[in-house]
């Protein structure tokens, strides 16, 4: 399994961010071809504000998805949601 984790910093306007993320960004991400699953969470106790986890069955599947117009649209949209973020990619191993 391969995962992209996106860690969002606390936005200045949480209500606007949440609305835009929920109503606009999530549908864009869910439309990315080849995406296996998608989870979001609001960690308790401070930063980060939101963590999104996107899963693919393999790195090759991720690479194919990453090259699609749908992924480019979702990536561009994330940059306009009202806060900064950091993305990490990597293999997931059961231990």
C-alpha positions as CSV (number, residue, x, y, z in Angstrom):
1,X,0.0,0.0,0.0
2,X,1.2,3.5,-0.7
3,X,0.0,6.7,1.2
4,X,0.1,10.4,0.7
5,X,-0.4,12.2,4.0
6,X,-1.3,15.9,3.8
7,X,-0.8,17.9,7.1
8,X,-2.7,21.2,7.1
9,X,-1.7,24.1,9.4
10,X,-4.3,26.0,11.4
11,X,-6.2,28.4,9.1
12,X,-6.9,32.0,10.1
13,X,-10.6,31.4,9.3
14,X,-11.4,27.8,10.4
15,X,-15.1,28.0,9.4
16,X,-14.2,29.2,5.8
17,X,-11.5,26.5,5.5
18,X,-13.8,23.7,6.8
19,X,-16.6,24.7,4.4
20,X,-14.3,25.0,1.4
21,X,-12.5,21.8,2.2
22,X,-15.7,19.8,2.8
23,X,-17.8,21.1,-0.1
24,X,-15.1,21.7,-2.7
25,X,-11.9,19.9,-2.0
26,X,-13.1,16.5,-0.8
27,X,-15.2,15.9,-4.0
28,X,-12.1,16.8,-6.1
29,X,-9.9,14.3,-4.2
30,X,-12.6,11.6,-4.4
31,X,-12.6,12.1,-8.2
32,X,-8.9,11.2,-8.6
33,X,-8.7,8.1,-10.8
34,X,-7.1,5.1,-9.0
35,X,-7.5,6.4,-5.5
36,X,-8.1,3.5,-3.1
37,X,-9.4,5.4,0.0
38,X,-9.3,8.8,1.6
39,X,-9.5,9.7,5.3
40,X,-9.4,13.0,7.1
41,X,-9.0,13.8,10.8
42,X,-8.8,16.8,13.1
43,X,-6.2,15.9,15.7
44,X,-6.9,17.0,19.2
45,X,-4.8,19.3,21.2
46,X,-3.4,21.8,18.7
47,X,-1.5,21.7,15.5
48,X,-1.9,20.2,12.9
49,X,-5.4,21.4,12.1
50,X,-6.3,18.7,9.7
51,X,-4.6,15.5,8.4
52,X,-5.7,13.9,5.2
53,X,-4.5,10.4,4.2
54,X,-4.9,9.1,0.7
55,X,-4.2,5.5,-0.1
56,X,-3.3,3.6,-3.3
57,X,-2.6,-0.1,-3.7
58,X,1.0,0.6,-4.9
59,X,3.5,3.3,-5.7
60,X,2.9,2.7,-9.4
61,X,-0.8,3.3,-8.9
62,X,0.0,6.5,-7.0
63,X,2.3,7.7,-9.8
64,X,-0.4,7.0,-12.4
65,X,-3.0,9.0,-10.4
66,X,-0.5,11.8,-9.7
67,X,-0.2,12.3,-13.5
68,X,-3.9,12.9,-14.1
69,X,-5.7,16.2,-14.6
70,X,-7.9,15.4,-11.6
71,X,-5.0,15.2,-9.3
72,X,-3.6,18.4,-10.7
73,X,-6.9,20.1,-10.0
74,X,-7.1,18.8,-6.4
75,X,-3.5,19.8,-5.8
76,X,-4.1,23.3,-7.1
77,X,-7.3,23.6,-5.1
78,X,-5.5,22.6,-1.9
79,X,-3.2,25.6,-2.3
80,X,-6.3,27.9,-2.4
81,X,-8.1,26.6,0.7
82,X,-6.8,29.2,3.1
83,X,-3.8,27.6,4.9
84,X,-0.4,26.1,4.3
85,X,0.2,22.4,4.2
86,X,3.0,19.8,3.9
87,X,2.6,16.5,2.0
88,X,4.5,13.3,2.6
89,X,4.5,10.1,0.5
90,X,5.5,6.6,1.4
91,X,4.9,2.9,1.5
92,X,2.8,1.6,4.4
93,X,3.9,-1.5,6.1
94,X,2.1,-3.7,8.6
95,X,4.3,-4.5,11.5
